Structure formats: structure tokens, C-alpha cells
Amino acid sequence: MGPVDCVIYMHRLIFKEIGALKNKLRSPSWTKSKTIEIQQGFIQGRRYKLGKEFVDAFLGIPFGIAPIGELRSHFLLNHGKM
């Protein structure tokens, strides 16, 4: 197996693990986790069980306005500022 084959093999393993993790996070088996406060309000976390471990996930965090159209050439803007 040459170096290129090794890289391809490693990429396949990594993508396989990422896919398995995504499938576990998509599962409906979650409970409410912490609620955190940010400038824009509150975010409710979700607690997922991954094997014997628990993971807290905070989804939908507003990082900034998507750089679409005219905004592609600008610096990232915070939500609420345009």
C-alpha cells in the first residue's frame, strides 16, 4: 500500500466515524440539558447518550449573518446589525 492509498484509507475511516456520530446525534433519544444565556437570549441544550458517555449539544447558535449576496465581500456581521 502506497502513501496515496494510506491517505485514502484514513479519509474513509474518518468519514465513516463522522457518519456514525451524526447518526447517533440525529437519534431522538435526548433529554434537556443546561440552558445558557447569550446576548440574543437563551439557548436550551440537549443531552445525548453516546455509548457510556453523555454529550451536551447546543444547536442553533447565532454566530453571524450568512455571507450571501452583497455581504460576501464584507467582514462577518453580528446578528441584528445590518
Buried (B, 14 or more C-beta within 10 A) or exposed (E): EEEEEEEEEEEEEEEEEEEEEEEBBEEEEBEEBEEEEEEEEEBEBBBBEEEEEEBEEBEEEEEEBEEEEEBEEEEEEEEEEE
